[in-house]
Amino acid sequence: MLVLMAMLAGLVGPRLFQKVGSSKIKIAQAQIELLTSALDTYRLDVGRYPTTEYGLAALRKQPDGVKNWDGPYLSKDVPPDPWQVSYHYKAPGKDGPFALYTLGLDETEGGVDEDQDVGAF
């Protein structure tokens, strides 16, 4: 009986862990979409995206000297990514007006599965 349970765990376990990893990637994508929407609303009010210095905190608290801020743009504080690390935000971004991304589980550029980078660069 114990051998059968060990064999079953050996077959099912890796698939379950793979699902956890893909779920975290989907959560990161959903959070980035929510944050992007809040950033777009900020831009509509203020006329530009928050600077890198102000960062995503500008979605919750009005930065000094910023006029027409009509937030908060998020009902709660900015969440960490699914791996409990802060999202990366830079303005301007490499390919657009801002970069908003997570580097995944390994916190290094590139990677596959749970180590892949997710977001807009």
Secondary structure, DSSP 8 states (H G I E B T S, - for coil): -HHHHHHHHHHHHHHHHHHHHHHHHHHHHHHHHHHHHHHHHHHHHHSS---TTTGGGGGTS--TT--S----SSSS-----TTS---EEESS-SSSS-EEEE-TTTTSSS-SGGGS-EEE-
